[in-house]
């Protein structure tokens, strides 16, 4: 039996429930789309109100876990009840779709890289500011606890003065996938090296100088830049990023290494998250010497979509501002030889 005080507390408890956001997907062809669709369907923060995908094969692949609420793109954009749009299309469509969604007044999660040319990039950032809409890039390691802790140690000064960052983002693809990855001049640096650029620019800002090395070294009769590097020069720090599609068993060798005058933080592998700090003197929560901090559970993309929901509801702003998104992608385009 409910007592009078139960009736008094029920409305207060209901008021604490976060508002669910109606969301839609424009595109499902991106390699990150399937996991994000599944997480949005499972999330208490969202109600999936529409999915659009022009390619029949991508539609069929997206349907495998179960039926989706397919709708026309124009219908999704006109629906004022849909607040958030996830742009998860094939890469060449990302920027045009993001522009359409922002023009329609939607908050956007925009898959990476968000634009392949400076003009489109500036249009996206300008629209986000003009429409006062939230944008979030789909960089999968922004909420990876190993990366977060390593960046925190650098920002807080626990590593001393950071003088060197070395990061690797390799994979291995077969001949069948190379034409898809060869659609952009930056090749593997643009495709996956973007994740490394994102970490570095969010930590250090814009570099003073960027030197790309975009090589074709694989035994394939094509022009794909399959073995790439970028050197980013800061006033007192050197950053070396490498990204190749030629490495077998690459996942366990992906790494972020930050070196400072009091020690270093090394995330290797990045997934599953693993972190070691080796300090000359104790700093922050870490003792002197080598230590492996315990990291919380991690599920790729989960932190991103939860943070986006909090930002749209006005509970907590995103850490990454539109100005930072602009800096990340301008540096990426230059590191990929695509800045013109």
BELVEN-V884607 format. One record per backbone hydrogen bond with DSSP energy under -1.0 kcal/mol. CO is the residue of the C=O (numbers start at 0). NH is the residue of the N-H. If there is no record, write none. Layout:
# BELVEN-V884607
CO;NH
CO;NH
This chain:
# BELVEN-V884607
2;5
2;6
3;7
4;8
5;9
8;12
9;13
10;14
13;16
20;46
21;82
21;83
22;48
23;85
24;51
25;87
29;32
31;35
32;36
33;37
34;38
35;39
36;40
37;41
38;42
44;20
46;22
49;24
50;70
51;26
54;58
55;59
56;60
57;61
58;62
62;65
67;69
68;50
71;75
72;76
73;77
74;78
78;81
82;106
83;23
84;108
85;25
86;110
87;29
89;92
90;93
92;96
93;97
94;98
95;99
96;100
97;101
98;102
99;103
100;105
101;104
106;84
107;135
108;86
109;137
116;120
117;121
118;122
119;123
120;124
121;125
122;126
123;127
124;128
125;129
126;130
127;132
133;107
135;109
136;138
138;141
143;147
144;148
145;149
146;150
147;151
148;152
149;153
150;154
151;155
152;157
152;158
156;159
158;261
160;260
162;237
163;258
164;239
165;256
166;241
167;254
170;246
173;176
176;180
177;181
183;186
185;188
186;190
187;191
187;192
191;194
192;196
193;197
194;198
195;199
196;200
197;201
198;202
199;203
200;204
208;232
210;230
212;228
214;226
217;219
219;221
223;225
224;187
225;244
226;214
227;242
228;212
229;240
230;210
231;238
232;207
232;208
236;233
237;164
238;231
239;166
240;229
241;168
242;227
243;170
244;172
249;252
250;253
254;167
255;266
256;165
257;264
258;162
258;163
259;262
261;279
262;259
263;277
264;257
265;275
266;255
275;265
276;290
277;263
278;288
282;285
285;282
288;278
290;276
298;301
300;304
301;305
302;306
303;307
304;308
305;309
306;310
307;311
308;312
309;314
310;313
320;324
321;325
322;326
323;327
324;328
325;329
326;330
327;331
328;332
329;333
330;334
331;335
332;337
333;336
